[in-house]
Amino acid sequence: MPRIPRSYLPPAGTFHVTILGVNSTAIVRDDRDRLFLLGLFAREIVERQWRVIAWCLLDTHLQFIVDCMLTSLSAGMQRMNGTHA
């Protein structure tokens, strides 16, 4: 089942977010890379006042459940993924 378009989502709420590598390839290579990505994630949590309910980082993806404003989530994900790429 396809995901709901972002334009249909409420302006604030609890969202399940996934960062996934292309073709399920690794998004982190080693512990240093993991710490770098978690540092970027922590920066967005603090600066954008996200309330993270749960998170999981595996080699191929990062998933988290967050309570926040949708515009804040969009901007934070763009900065985090753009920096990590």
Backbone torsions as a table, in degrees:
resi	resn	phi	psi	omega
1	MET	NA	128.9	-179.0
2	PRO	-69.8	158.0	179.1
3	ARG	-74.7	161.4	177.8
4	ILE	-75.9	134.9	177.0
5	PRO	-58.7	143.1	-179.1
6	ARG	-56.4	-31.2	-178.9
7	SER	-65.0	-16.5	178.8
8	TYR	-92.0	-10.0	-176.4
9	LEU	-77.5	154.4	177.7
10	PRO	-70.5	158.7	-178.4
11	PRO	-67.0	-19.5	177.2
12	ALA	-148.7	151.7	178.8
13	GLY	165.2	-163.4	177.7
14	THR	-106.0	124.3	-173.8
15	PHE	-123.5	143.6	173.3
16	HIS	-100.2	119.5	-173.1
17	VAL	-119.4	140.5	177.6
18	THR	-132.0	133.5	168.3
19	ILE	-109.0	119.5	-174.8
20	LEU	-127.3	136.0	176.6
21	GLY	-68.9	152.5	178.3
22	VAL	-60.0	131.6	-177.3
23	ASN	54.2	31.4	-179.9
24	SER	60.3	29.2	174.9
25	THR	-76.4	163.6	-178.0
26	ALA	-62.7	138.3	174.3
27	ILE	-99.9	-13.2	174.2
28	VAL	-132.3	143.2	-175.7
29	ARG	-100.5	-31.5	-175.5
30	ASP	-157.0	-177.8	-177.4
31	ASP	-62.6	-36.0	178.4
32	ARG	-62.0	-43.1	178.1
33	ASP	-65.5	-40.0	177.2
34	ARG	-60.4	-45.6	179.9
35	LEU	-64.1	-37.3	177.6
36	PHE	-62.6	-48.1	179.6
37	LEU	-63.8	-42.1	178.4
38	LEU	-65.2	-32.8	175.3
39	GLY	-64.8	-41.9	176.5
40	LEU	-63.1	-42.7	179.0
41	PHE	-61.8	-45.5	179.7
42	ALA	-61.7	-40.1	178.6
43	ARG	-59.6	-44.6	179.9
44	GLU	-66.5	-39.1	178.7
45	ILE	-58.7	-47.5	-177.2
46	VAL	-71.5	-52.8	-174.2
47	GLU	-67.5	-31.5	-176.7
48	ARG	-102.8	2.7	176.8
49	GLN	56.8	43.6	175.5
50	TRP	-75.3	147.0	171.6
51	ARG	-108.5	101.6	-177.7
52	VAL	-85.4	124.9	-177.7
53	ILE	-90.2	-39.5	178.7
54	ALA	-157.7	152.5	175.2
55	TRP	-151.5	158.1	179.5
56	CYS	-150.6	125.9	176.3
57	LEU	-114.2	119.7	173.5
58	LEU	-118.4	170.5	-178.3
59	ASP	-56.3	-37.4	-173.4
60	THR	-95.3	-11.9	-178.1
61	HIS	-165.3	159.2	171.0
62	LEU	-120.1	129.3	175.6
63	GLN	-125.2	143.7	173.6
64	PHE	-153.6	157.5	175.2
65	ILE	-113.8	126.5	-172.2
66	VAL	-137.4	144.2	175.0
67	ASP	-105.3	116.3	-176.8
68	CYS	-168.8	178.9	172.3
69	MET	-78.9	141.1	-178.5
70	LEU	-61.8	-39.9	179.5
71	THR	-64.0	-37.7	177.7
72	SER	-65.8	-40.8	179.2
73	LEU	-64.0	-44.9	179.7
74	SER	-59.8	-48.8	-178.9
75	ALA	-65.3	-41.5	-179.7
76	GLY	-66.1	-41.1	179.1
77	MET	-67.2	-38.6	178.9
78	GLN	-62.4	-45.5	-179.2
79	ARG	-67.9	-43.3	-178.2
80	MET	-63.8	-49.1	-179.6
81	ASN	-68.4	-36.7	178.9
82	GLY	-65.9	-37.2	178.9
83	THR	-73.5	-40.6	-177.0
84	HIS	-74.2	-26.6	-178.7
85	ALA	-62.0	NA	NA
